Amino acid sequence: MKKTLRKSMIQNRMNLSKNEVNEKSDKIFLKLKENPTVNKATNILLYMDFRNEVKTDKIINYLLENHKNVFIPKVNKASNELDIYEIKGNDDLILSNYGIKEPNSDLLKVVNPKEIDLILSPGVAFTKECYRIGYGGGFYDKLLTKTNENIITIALAFEMQIVDSLPIESHDKQLDFVQTEEKLYKK
């Protein structure tokens, strides 16, 4: 069930034009700029977008310009978990074998996930109650077990990624919010 849903949702997202992705991402960016939770946070983890995900480059630049500490995850192949790195700008990023920008782990140190106040999360599909399914690696669910319990999580998604229900399992973490181009869903 998850596998089929994941495949069709990714395909639907890939069918969005570059223009649609940019327009919807810009709307989400403007909503985040006005979000008090984002503005209060100091240490913010977010992802580097790929495959028609909500674009994060403007968000990252905005956060850095506003003196926020920005953290980007990178898959640690040995532990099969996410390592967290603080970046100061594009110079701290390199292109991975998958064509995704990621922290240059040769230059940067791994940061303790407990330092993070806010996670801006990717995902494949979401409910209005703020449950998510990702790409199937469980990376964000594992990461959330290592963060402070009062961390705030906001998924960034397009409205077309919102579904009525998902096959939720015991290890699936509920997020605090899902921000789309149209509205903010709260758990």
Helices and strands as residue ranges (DSSP letters): H 2-14, H 18-33, H 36-40, E 43-46, H 57-65, E 69-76, E 81-87, G 90-92, E 93-95, E 101-103, E 110-111, G 113-115, E 118-121, E 125-127, E 132-133, H 139-144, E 152-156, G 159-161, E 162-163, E 177-179, E 184-186
